[in-house]
Amino acid sequence: MYAVIKTGGKQYRVAPGESLRVERLDAEVGAAVQFDQVLLIADGEALKLGTPTVAGASVKAEVTGCGRGDKIRIVKHRRRKHYHKEQGHRQNYTEVKITEIVA
């Protein structure tokens, strides 16, 4: 059984017992969170497809950690124009473990 959820502007395929990193959520470590925007639920051959979301479906998860991702470098350079700009970015994330898919 798996589901496709939408959170933080991205879509994730999740199954019970999986861990994944999503965009930063306002939740403490150990807290239970619920994702209500479920786009698809698949259970064997049965497939429930939402328009755009599946009515009454949710995915329950537990927050296992928070942190910041690796630094990425943004470099802008114009040749022969004496223009060079560097910038860095680290994205915040929340790590969650999927506990249950409620159809």
FITI-877082 format. One line per field, with one value per residue: residue number from 0; residue in one letter; x, y, z of N, C-alpha, C, O in turn. Coordinates in steps of 0.1 Angstrom, whole numbers, plus 5000, padded with zeros to 4 digits. Layout:
N
i	(NUM  ...)
aa	(A  ...)
n_u	(X  ...)
n_v	(Y  ...)
n_w	(Z  ...)
ca_u	(X  ...)
ca_v	(Y  ...)
ca_w	(Z  ...)
c_u	(X  ...)
c_v	(Y  ...)
c_w	(Z  ...)
o_u	(X  ...)
o_v	(Y  ...)
o_w	(Z  ...)
END
This chain:
103
i	(0  1  2  3  4  5  6  7  8  9  10  11  12  13  14  15  16  17  18  19  20  21  22  23  24  25  26  27  28  29  30  31  32  33  34  35  36  37  38  39  40  41  42  43  44  45  46  47  48  49  50  51  52  53  54  55  56  57  58  59  60  61  62  63  64  65  66  67  68  69  70  71  72  73  74  75  76  77  78  79  80  81  82  83  84  85  86  87  88  89  90  91  92  93  94  95  96  97  98  99  100  101  102)
aa	(M  Y  A  V  I  K  T  G  G  K  Q  Y  R  V  A  P  G  E  S  L  R  V  E  R  L  D  A  E  V  G  A  A  V  Q  F  D  Q  V  L  L  I  A  D  G  E  A  L  K  L  G  T  P  T  V  A  G  A  S  V  K  A  E  V  T  G  C  G  R  G  D  K  I  R  I  V  K  H  R  R  R  K  H  Y  H  K  E  Q  G  H  R  Q  N  Y  T  E  V  K  I  T  E  I  V  A)
n_u	(5008  5006  5008  5003  5013  5009  5030  5045  5047  5056  5054  5052  5058  5047  5049  5038  5060  5082  5108  5112  5123  5108  5097  5102  5083  5060  5065  5072  5099  5090  5063  5030  5020  4997  4989  4968  4964  4960  4968  4966  4958  4970  4963  4974  4958  4938  4930  4928  4921  4924  4905  4911  4921  4919  4889  4884  4907  4939  4973  4992  5019  5050  5072  5106  5129  5147  5163  5190  5197  5224  5248  5243  5259  5255  5264  5269  5281  5295  5311  5340  5329  5335  5319  5309  5293  5286  5267  5252  5231  5211  5187  5159  5146  5123  5123  5103  5085  5065  5035  5009  4984  4954  4925)
n_v	(4988  5022  5058  5090  5121  5157  5183  5212  5223  5202  5168  5136  5101  5078  5052  5031  5030  5042  5067  5102  5133  5164  5197  5223  5219  5232  5217  5198  5176  5142  5147  5142  5143  5152  5146  5160  5164  5142  5127  5104  5069  5037  5003  4973  4961  4979  5013  5045  5076  5110  5141  5172  5159  5130  5123  5125  5111  5106  5109  5097  5107  5107  5131  5129  5143  5174  5198  5212  5213  5204  5228  5248  5263  5294  5309  5338  5351  5374  5374  5394  5417  5425  5415  5395  5373  5356  5334  5316  5289  5272  5248  5244  5215  5189  5158  5130  5101  5078  5065  5056  5050  5064  5055)
n_w	(5000  4992  4990  4975  4984  4990  5000  5011  4985  4970  4957  4971  4972  4994  5019  5046  5073  5061  5060  5054  5041  5044  5034  5058  5088  5113  5139  5168  5177  5178  5178  5164  5131  5104  5071  5049  5022  5000  4971  4957  4963  4965  4967  4964  4936  4936  4931  4941  4929  4933  4927  4930  4952  4973  4988  5023  5029  5045  5057  5083  5103  5121  5136  5134  5133  5128  5107  5087  5053  5030  5020  4991  4963  4947  4918  4900  4870  4847  4818  4809  4820  4845  4866  4892  4913  4943  4962  4990  5001  5025  5029  5051  5067  5077  5092  5087  5098  5083  5096  5092  5067  5060  5044)
ca_u	(5000  5013  5000  5011  5009  5015  5033  5056  5048  5062  5047  5060  5052  5050  5044  5040  5073  5092  5112  5115  5126  5099  5099  5101  5070  5060  5062  5084  5104  5081  5049  5023  5015  4988  4989  4954  4964  4964  4964  4964  4961  4971  4963  4974  4953  4928  4936  4919  4927  4917  4902  4925  4925  4910  4880  4884  4919  4949  4985  4997  5033  5057  5084  5118  5141  5147  5177  5193  5204  5238  5249  5245  5265  5249  5274  5266  5293  5294  5325  5345  5322  5339  5308  5310  5285  5285  5257  5250  5218  5208  5172  5154  5138  5118  5123  5091  5083  5051  5030  4996  4976  4939  4918)
ca_v	(5000  5035  5070  5102  5133  5170  5191  5221  5225  5190  5156  5125  5088  5073  5039  5029  5026  5049  5080  5111  5147  5173  5211  5226  5219  5237  5206  5194  5162  5133  5151  5135  5152  5146  5152  5158  5165  5129  5128  5090  5058  5024  4991  4962  4965  4990  5026  5057  5088  5122  5151  5168  5151  5119  5128  5117  5103  5113  5101  5101  5105  5112  5138  5122  5152  5187  5202  5220  5205  5208  5242  5249  5276  5301  5318  5346  5357  5379  5375  5406  5428  5427  5412  5382  5373  5343  5333  5302  5286  5259  5247  5238  5203  5181  5144  5123  5086  5075  5055  5050  5056  5062  5057)
ca_w	(5000  4991  4987  4970  4992  4986  5011  5008  4971  4963  4958  4976  4972  5008  5023  5060  5078  5054  5065  5043  5044  5037  5038  5073  5094  5126  5148  5177  5175  5185  5176  5153  5120  5095  5058  5044  5007  4995  4957  4952  4972  4958  4976  4955  4923  4938  4929  4943  4923  4937  4918  4929  4964  4977  4999  5035  5031  5052  5060  5096  5104  5134  5134  5140  5134  5120  5104  5075  5042  5026  5014  4977  4959  4936  4912  4888  4864  4834  4813  4804  4825  4859  4874  4898  4926  4949  4973  4995  5006  5031  5031  5063  5065  5088  5088  5093  5096  5080  5105  5088  5056  5062  5031)
c_u	(5009  5003  5009  5005  5015  5017  5045  5058  5054  5053  5056  5052  5057  5043  5046  5054  5085  5096  5115  5116  5116  5103  5096  5086  5071  5056  5074  5087  5095  5066  5043  5018  5006  4988  4975  4954  4969  4959  4961  4966  4960  4972  4962  4969  4943  4935  4925  4926  4918  4915  4901  4929  4915  4902  4882  4897  4930  4961  4990  5011  5038  5069  5095  5130  5139  5161  5178  5200  5218  5237  5251  5251  5258  5259  5268  5279  5290  5308  5328  5338  5325  5327  5309  5303  5284  5275  5256  5236  5217  5193  5169  5146  5133  5117  5111  5091  5068  5046  5017  4990  4962  4932  4904)
c_v	(5012  5046  5081  5114  5145  5178  5200  5224  5213  5178  5145  5112  5082  5060  5038  5024  5034  5062  5089  5125  5156  5187  5213  5227  5225  5226  5202  5179  5153  5136  5143  5146  5145  5153  5149  5159  5152  5129  5114  5080  5045  5013  4979  4967  4976  5003  5036  5069  5100  5132  5165  5160  5140  5123  5119  5110  5112  5103  5106  5098  5111  5119  5132  5132  5164  5190  5211  5212  5210  5221  5240  5263  5281  5311  5325  5352  5362  5381  5389  5419  5432  5425  5397  5382  5359  5344  5318  5301  5272  5258  5239  5226  5197  5167  5137  5109  5084  5063  5048  5058  5053  5065  5062)
c_w	(5000  4988  4982  4977  4987  4998  5007  4993  4963  4966  4962  4976  4986  5010  5038  5064  5071  5061  5053  5049  5036  5041  5052  5077  5108  5136  5156  5173  5184  5184  5164  5144  5111  5082  5052  5028  5001  4980  4951  4963  4964  4968  4967  4941  4924  4938  4931  4939  4927  4925  4925  4941  4966  4989  5011  5038  5038  5054  5073  5097  5118  5130  5141  5141  5126  5118  5092  5065  5039  5019  4999  4974  4947  4931  4900  4883  4850  4828  4807  4810  4840  4869  4879  4911  4930  4961  4977  5000  5013  5034  5044  5059  5078  5083  5095  5089  5094  5089  5099  5076  5058  5049  5033)
o_u	(5019  4992  5021  4993  5026  5008  5054  5069  5056  5045  5067  5040  5069  5033  5055  5059  5096  5087  5121  5112  5116  5111  5088  5078  5081  5044  5085  5079  5094  5058  5050  5012  5007  4987  4972  4944  4981  4947  4953  4975  4950  4981  4951  4976  4940  4946  4915  4936  4906  4922  4889  4940  4903  4908  4880  4898  4930  4959  4992  5016  5031  5077  5095  5139  5130  5170  5168  5209  5222  5227  5259  5248  5255  5264  5263  5286  5284  5316  5319  5340  5319  5326  5309  5306  5281  5275  5257  5230  5223  5188  5175  5138  5138  5112  5110  5097  5061  5052  5015  4992  4958  4932  4896)
o_v	(5013  5044  5080  5117  5145  5180  5195  5227  5215  5178  5144  5112  5081  5057  5045  5014  5033  5068  5084  5128  5155  5190  5206  5234  5224  5226  5203  5172  5155  5128  5139  5156  5132  5166  5138  5155  5152  5130  5113  5082  5043  5013  4975  4975  4983  5005  5037  5073  5100  5132  5169  5154  5142  5127  5107  5103  5124  5091  5118  5088  5118  5114  5130  5129  5164  5186  5216  5204  5220  5225  5232  5273  5274  5319  5318  5358  5355  5389  5395  5430  5440  5432  5388  5390  5350  5354  5309  5311  5263  5267  5229  5226  5200  5164  5138  5104  5087  5053  5036  5070  5042  5077  5064)
o_w	(5008  4983  4984  4976  4980  5006  5001  4989  4951  4975  4957  4979  4988  5004  5044  5057  5076  5069  5043  5059  5024  5049  5058  5072  5115  5140  5150  5167  5196  5188  5155  5148  5110  5082  5050  5023  4998  4978  4942  4971  4957  4977  4964  4935  4914  4944  4924  4944  4924  4916  4926  4941  4962  4999  5010  5048  5036  5054  5075  5092  5125  5122  5153  5148  5117  5125  5087  5069  5045  5013  4994  4981  4937  4938  4891  4890  4842  4834  4801  4805  4846  4879  4871  4920  4922  4968  4969  5004  5008  5041  5047  5049  5089  5073  5107  5080  5103  5089  5101  5075  5059  5044  5024)
END
